[in-house]
Amino acid sequence: MGTKPTFEQAQIHLQVFEERREARLRQAREWFFANCFANTWEEAMRIAAPGTEGGTNFMMVVSYWEQACALLNYGLLHEDLFFETSGEFFGVWERVKPTIAVGREQWANKHFLANLEQAAERYEAWMEKRSPGHIARMRDFMKQMQSQMKKAA
């Protein structure tokens, strides 16, 4: 483990966590993890089209984690502390990763969710050093969840 978090980093970390507990964001996060299983851009647009409740929920979740990861990437949050306590962002990244290239092209924004992507890449390397095999196991679990959701639909 590296340096200890500063008092300021800990304060910001707690503020990020507190925002995560906000009722509407909690609802959006719950929706996201129950519904966002897309392997193509077309599937993603059916699930979370702009102007729909799904689109609103999707943007609430990804923009929250994009902001939190921006704070991390700029050094305002302590990396080890964030990674030890905030793995959800990685699950969000894994859900959007299959469609992000097309989404960036569609919106002409090559930086869309770039902070989330950068943090997720570092988290994967960080986790593999500490718990080899965890990321692969989590990806398998997410595939099982997607399969179960498709069967239920």
PAZAPA-4460 file (N, C-alpha, C; in steps of 0.05 Angstrom, whole numbers, plus 32768, in hexadecimal, padded with zeros to 4 digits):
% residues 153
    n_x    n_y    n_z   ca_x   ca_y   ca_z    c_x    c_y    c_z   seq   type   mol
   8011   7FE9   8000   8000   8000   8000   8012   8019   8000     1      M     A
   8009   802D   7FF2   8018   8046   7FF0   8015   8058   8008     2      G     A
   8014   8071   8003   8011   8085   8018   7FF6   8085   8024     3      T     A
   7FF4   808F   803C   7FDA   8092   8048   7FCA   80A8   803C     4      K     A
   7FAF   80A6   803B   7F9F   80BC   8031   7FA3   80D5   8042     5      P     A
   7FA1   80EC   8036   7FA1   8105   8045   7F85   8109   8051     6      T     A
   7F84   811B   8064   7F6A   8121   8070   7F57   812B   805A     7      F     A
   7F61   813C   8048   7F50   8147   8033   7F46   8132   8020     8      E     A
   7F57   811F   8019   7F4F   8108   8008   7F39   80F8   8016     9      Q     A
   7F3D   80F3   8030   7F29   80E4   803F   7F0E   80F3   803F    10      A     A
   7F0F   810D   8043   7EF6   811D   8043   7EE8   811B   8028    11      Q     A
   7EF7   811E   8012   7EEB   811C   7FF8   7EE0   8100   7FF3    12      I     A
   7EEF   80EC   7FFC   7EE6   80D1   7FF9   7ECB   80CD   8007    13      H     A
   7EC8   80D7   801F   7EAE   80D5   802D   7E98   80E4   801F    14      L     A
   7E9F   80FB   8013   7E8B   810A   8004   7E81   80FB   7FEC    15      Q     A
   7E94   80EE   7FDE   7E8D   80DD   7FC7   7E7B   80C7   7FD0    16      V     A
   7E81   80BA   7FE6   7E70   80A5   7FF0   7E54   80AF   7FF8    17      F     A
   7E54   80C6   8004   7E3A   80D1   800D   7E28   80D7   7FF5    18      E     A
   7E33   80E1   7FDF   7E24   80E6   7FC7   7E19   80CC   7FBC    19      E     A
   7E28   80B7   7FBE   7E20   809D   7FB4   7E07   8092   7FC3    20      R     A
   7E02   809C   7FDA   7DEB   8094   7FEA   7DD2   80A3   7FE4    21      R     A
   7DD4   80B8   7FD4   7DBD   80C8   7FCD   7DA7   80B6   7FC1    22      E     A
   7D8E   80BA   7FC8   7D78   80A8   7FC1   7D75   80A4   7FA3    23      A     A
   7D75   80BA   7F94   7D70   80B7   7F77   7D88   80A9   7F6A    24      R     A
   7DA0   80AE   7F73   7DB7   80A1   7F67   7DB7   8083   7F6F    25      L     A
   7DAF   807D   7F88   7DAD   8061   7F90   7D99   8052   7F7E    26      R     A
   7D83   805F   7F78   7D6F   8053   7F66   7D7A   804E   7F4A    27      Q     A
   7D89   8062   7F40   7D95   8060   7F26   7DAA   8049   7F25    28      A     A
   7DBA   8047   7F3B   7DCE   8032   7F3C   7DC1   8017   7F3D    29      R     A
   7DAC   8014   7F4C   7D9D   7FFB   7F4D   7D93   7FF3   7F31    30      E     A
   7D86   8007   7F23   7D7D   8002   7F08   7D94   7FFA   7EF6    31      W     A
   7DAA   8009   7EF7   7DC1   8004   7EE6   7DCA   7FE7   7EE8    32      F     A
   7DCE   7FDD   7F00   7DD9   7FC2   7F03   7DC4   7FAD   7EFD    33      F     A
   7DAB   7FB3   7EFD   7D96   7FA0   7EF6   7D91   7F9F   7ED8    34      A     A
   7D98   7FB5   7ECA   7D8F   7FB8   7EAE   7DA5   7FBC   7E99    35      N     A
   7DBB   7FC6   7EA1   7DD0   7FCE   7E8D   7DE2   7FB6   7E85    36      C     A
   7DD8   7FA7   7E72   7DE7   7F91   7E67   7DE6   7F94   7E49    37      F     A
   7DF9   7FA2   7E3D   7DF9   7FA7   7E20   7E14   7FA0   7E15    38      A     A
   7E13   7F90   7DFF   7E2C   7F89   7DF1   7E2F   7F99   7DD8    39      N     A
   7E1A   7FA7   7DCF   7E1B   7FB7   7DB7   7E0F   7FD3   7DBD    40      T     A
   7E15   7FE6   7DAC   7E0A   8001   7DAF   7DEC   8000   7DAC    41      W     A
   7DE2   7FF0   7D9A   7DC5   7FEE   7D96   7DB7   7FE4   7DB0    42      E     A
   7DC2   7FD0   7DBC   7DB7   7FC6   7DD6   7DB8   7FDC   7DEB    43      E     A
   7DCE   7FEA   7DEC   7DD1   7FFF   7E00   7DBC   8015   7DFC    44      A     A
   7DB6   801B   7DE3   7DA2   8030   7DDE   7D86   8026   7DE4    45      M     A
   7D81   800D   7DE2   7D67   8002   7DEA   7D63   8003   7E08    46      R     A
   7D79   7FFF   7E17   7D78   7FFF   7E34   7D78   801B   7E40    47      I     A
   7D89   802C   7E34   7D8E   8046   7E41   7D8E   805D   7E2C    48      A     A
   7D79   805F   7E1C   7D78   8074   7E08   7D76   808F   7E15    49      A     A
   7D83   80A3   7E0A   7D80   80BE   7E14   7D63   80C6   7E14    50      P     A
   7D5B   80D5   7E29   7D3F   80DE   7E2C   7D2C   80CA   7E39    51      G     A
   7D36   80B3   7E40   7D26   809F   7E4D   7D2E   809D   7E6B    52      T     A
   7D1D   8090   7E7B   7D25   808B   7E97   7D3F   807B   7E98    53      E     A
   7D41   8067   7E87   7D5A   8057   7E86   7D72   8069   7E7F    54      G     A
   7D6E   807B   7E6C   7D84   808D   7E65   7D8C   809F   7E7C    55      G     A
   7D78   80A8   7E8A   7D7E   80B9   7EA1   7D8D   80AA   7EB7    56      T     A
   7D83   8092   7EBD   7D91   8081   7ED1   7DAD   807B   7EC8    57      N     A
   7DB1   8074   7EAF   7DCB   806D   7EA4   7DDE   8085   7EA8    58      F     A
   7DD5   809D   7E9F   7DE7   80B4   7EA1   7DEC   80BC   7EBE    59      M     A
   7DD9   80B9   7ED0   7DDE   80BF   7EEC   7DF5   80AD   7EF7    60      M     A
   7DF4   8094   7EF0   7E08   8081   7EFA   7E24   8086   7EEE    61      V     A
   7E25   8087   7ED4   7E3F   808A   7EC7   7E4B   80A5   7ECC    62      V     A
   7E3A   80BA   7ECE   7E46   80D5   7ED3   7E4F   80D7   7EF0    63      S     A
   7E41   80CA   7F03   7E4A   80CA   7F1F   7E66   80BD   7F20    64      Y     A
   7E69   80A5   7F14   7E82   8097   7F16   7E98   80A5   7F06    65      W     A
   7E91   80B1   7EEF   7EA4   80C1   7EE0   7EAF   80D7   7EF1    66      E     A
   7E9E   80E5   7F00   7EA8   80FB   7F11   7EB9   80F0   7F28    67      Q     A
   7EB0   80DA   7F35   7EC0   80CF   7F4B   7EDB   80C6   7F40    68      A     A
   7EDC   80BA   7F29   7EF5   80B1   7F1E   7F07   80C8   7F15    69      C     A
   7EFB   80DE   7F0C   7F0A   80F6   7F06   7F18   8100   7F1F    70      A     A
   7F0A   8101   7F35   7F17   8109   7F4E   7F2E   80F7   7F55    71      L     A
   7F2A   80DD   7F51   7F40   80CA   7F55   7F57   80CF   7F42    72      L     A
   7F51   80D2   7F29   7F66   80D5   7F15   7F76   80EE   7F18    73      N     A
   7F6A   8103   7F23   7F78   811C   7F28   7F86   811C   7F44    74      Y     A
   7F85   8106   7F52   7F93   8104   7F6C   7F84   8110   7F83    75      G     A
   7F6B   8117   7F80   7F5C   8123   7F96   7F52   810D   7FA8    76      L     A
   7F4F   80F4   7F9E   7F49   80DD   7FAE   7F61   80CB   7FB0    77      L     A
   7F64   80BD   7FC6   7F7A   80AB   7FCA   7F74   8091   7FBB    78      H     A
   7F86   8089   7FAA   7F81   8071   7F99   7F7C   8058   7FA8    79      E     A
   7F8D   8051   7FBB   7F89   8038   7FCA   7F6F   8038   7FD9    80      D     A
   7F69   804E   7FE7   7F51   8051   7FF6   7F38   804E   7FE3    81      L     A
   7F39   805C   7FCD   7F23   805A   7FBA   7F1F   803E   7FAF    82      F     A
   7F35   8031   7FA7   7F33   8016   7F9D   7F2A   8001   7FB2    83      F     A
   7F33   8006   7FCB   7F2C   7FF3   7FE0   7F0E   7FF5   7FE7    84      E     A
   7F02   800C   7FE2   7EE6   8010   7FEB   7ED2   8016   7FD5    85      T     A
   7EDA   8017   7FBC   7EC8   8020   7FA7   7ECA   8010   7F8E    86      S     A
   7EC6   7FF6   7F8F   7EC8   7FE6   7F77   7EB1   7FE8   7F63    87      G     A
   7E9B   7FF5   7F6C   7E83   7FF7   7F5A   7E8A   8004   7F3F    88      E     A
   7E9B   8018   7F40   7EA1   8026   7F27   7EAC   8013   7F12    89      F     A
   7EBB   7FFE   7F1B   7EC6   7FEB   7F08   7EAF   7FDB   7EFB    90      F     A
   7E9B   7FD4   7F0B   7E84   7FC6   7F00   7E75   7FD7   7EEB    91      G     A
   7E73   7FF1   7EF1   7E67   8003   7EDD   7E77   8003   7EC4    92      V     A
   7E92   8006   7EC6   7EA3   8006   7EAE   7EA0   7FEC   7E9F    93      W     A
   7E9F   7FD6   7EAC   7E9D   7FBC   7E9E   7E82   7FBB   7E8E    94      E     A
   7E6D   7FC7   7E99   7E54   7FC7   7E8B   7E54   7FD9   7E72    95      R     A
   7E62   7FEF   7E73   7E62   8001   7E5C   7E78   7FFC   7E48    96      V     A
   7E8C   7FEE   7E51   7EA4   7FE9   7E40   7E9E   7FDE   7E24    97      K     A
   7E8B   7FCB   7E21   7E87   7FC0   7E06   7E7B   7FD4   7DF2    98      P     A
   7E6F   7FE9   7DFC   7E63   7FFC   7DEA   7E70   8018   7DE9    99      T     A
   7E84   801C   7DF9   7E8F   8037   7DFD   7E9C   8042   7DE3   100      I     A
   7EA9   8032   7DD4   7EB6   803C   7DBB   7EA1   8047   7DA8   101      A     A
   7E8B   8039   7DA4   7E76   8043   7D92   7E68   805B   7D9F   102      V     A
   7E64   805A   7DB9   7E58   8071   7DC6   7E69   808A   7DC3   103      G     A
   7E82   8088   7DC6   7E94   809F   7DC3   7E93   80A9   7DA7   104      R     A
   7E91   8097   7D94   7E8F   809F   7D78   7E74   80AD   7D72   105      E     A
   7E5F   80A1   7D7C   7E44   80AC   7D78   7E42   80C8   7D83   106      Q     A
   7E4E   80CD   7D9A   7E4B   80E7   7DA7   7E63   80F9   7DA1   107      W     A
   7E75   80F0   7D8F   7E8C   80FF   7D88   7E9B   810A   7DA1   108      A     A
   7E9E   80F7   7DB4   7EAC   80FF   7DCD   7EBE   80E8   7DD5   109      N     A
   7ED7   80EA   7DCC   7EEA   80D4   7DD1   7EF2   80D2   7DEF   110      K     A
   7EE9   80E6   7DFE   7EF0   80E6   7E1B   7ED8   80DD   7E2D   111      H     A
   7EC2   80D6   7E20   7EAB   80CD   7E30   7EB2   80B6   7E42   112      F     A
   7EAF   80B9   7E5C   7EB5   80A6   7E71   7ED3   809E   7E72   113      L     A
   7EE4   80B0   7E68   7F01   80AB   7E68   7F0D   80A8   7E84   114      A     A
   7F02   80B8   7E97   7F0C   80B6   7EB3   7F04   809B   7EBF   115      N     A
   7EEC   8092   7EB9   7EE3   8078   7EC2   7EF5   8062   7EB6   116      L     A
   7EFA   8064   7E9D   7F0B   8050   7E90   7F27   804F   7E9C   117      E     A
   7F33   8066   7E9F   7F4E   8068   7EAA   7F4F   805C   7EC6   118      Q     A
   7F3C   8063   7ED7   7F3C   8058   7EF2   7F37   803A   7EF2   119      A     A
   7F26   8030   7EE0   7F20   8014   7EDF   7F39   8004   7ED6   120      A     A
   7F48   800E   7EC3   7F60   8001   7EBB   7F74   7FFF   7ED2   121      E     A
   7F77   8014   7EE1   7F89   8014   7EF8   7F7F   8001   7F0D   122      R     A
   7F65   8001   7F12   7F59   7FEF   7F26   7F5E   7FD2   7F1F   123      Y     A
   7F5A   7FCB   7F06   7F5E   7FAF   7EFE   7F7B   7FA6   7F04   124      E     A
   7F8F   7FB7   7EFD   7FAA   7FB0   7F03   7FAF   7FAF   7F22   125      A     A
   7FA3   7FC2   7F30   7FA6   7FC3   7F4D   7F9A   7FAA   7F5A   126      W     A
   7F83   7FA3   7F51   7F75   7F8B   7F5C   7F84   7F71   7F56   127      M     A
   7F8E   7F6F   7F3E   7F9C   7F57   7F36   7FB5   7F52   7F47   128      E     A
   7FC2   7F68   7F50   7FD9   7F65   7F62   7FD1   7F5B   7F7D   129      K     A
   7FB9   7F64   7F87   7FB0   7F5E   7FA2   7F9F   7F45   7FA4   130      R     A
   7F8F   7F40   7F90   7F7D   7F29   7F8F   7F7C   7F1D   7F73   131      S     A
   7F92   7F0F   7F6B   7F92   7F04   7F50   7F79   7EF3   7F4B   132      P     A
   7F6D   7EF7   7F35   7F55   7EE7   7F2D   7F3B   7EF4   7F34   133      G     A
   7F3B   7F08   7F45   7F22   7F15   7F4D   7F13   7F21   7F35   134      H     A
   7F22   7F2F   7F24   7F15   7F3D   7F0E   7F08   7F28   7EFB   135      I     A
   7F17   7F13   7EF6   7F0B   7EFE   7EE4   7EF2   7EF1   7EF1   136      A     A
   7EF3   7EED   7F0B   7EDC   7EE2   7F19   7EC4   7EF5   7F17   137      R     A
   7ECA   7F0F   7F1B   7EB5   7F23   7F1A   7EA9   7F24   7EFE   138      M     A
   7EB9   7F23   7EE9   7EAF   7F23   7ECE   7E9E   7F0A   7EC8   139      R     A
   7EA6   7EF3   7ED2   7E95   7EDB   7ED0   7E7A   7EDF   7EDD   140      D     A
   7E7A   7EEA   7EF5   7E62   7EEF   7F04   7E4F   7F02   7EF4   141      F     A
   7E5B   7F17   7EE8   7E4B   7F2A   7ED9   7E3F   7F1D   7EC0   142      M     A
   7E4D   7F0B   7EB3   7E43   7EFC   7E9D   7E2B   7EEA   7EA5   143      K     A
   7E2E   7EDE   7EBC   7E18   7ECD   7EC7   7DFF   7EDF   7ECD   144      Q     A
   7E04   7EF6   7ED8   7DED   7F08   7EDD   7DE0   7F10   7EC3   145      M     A
   7DEF   7F16   7EAF   7DE4   7F1E   7E95   7DD4   7F07   7E89   146      Q     A
   7DDE   7EEF   7E8B   7DCF   7ED8   7E81   7DB5   7ED4   7E90   147      S     A
   7DB6   7ED6   7EAA   7D9D   7ED3   7EBA   7D89   7EE9   7EB3   148      Q     A
   7D92   7F02   7EAF   7D80   7F17   7EA8   7D73   7F13   7E8D   149      M     A
   7D82   7F08   7E7A   7D77   7F03   7E5F   7D62   7EEC   7E60   150      K     A
   7D67   7ED8   7E71   7D54   7EC2   7E74   7D3A   7ECC   7E81   151      K     A
   7D3D   7EDF   7E94   7D26   7EE9   7EA2   7D15   7EFB   7E91   152      A     A
   7D21   7F07   7E7C   7D13   7F1B   7E6B   7D02   7F0E   7E56   153      A     A
***
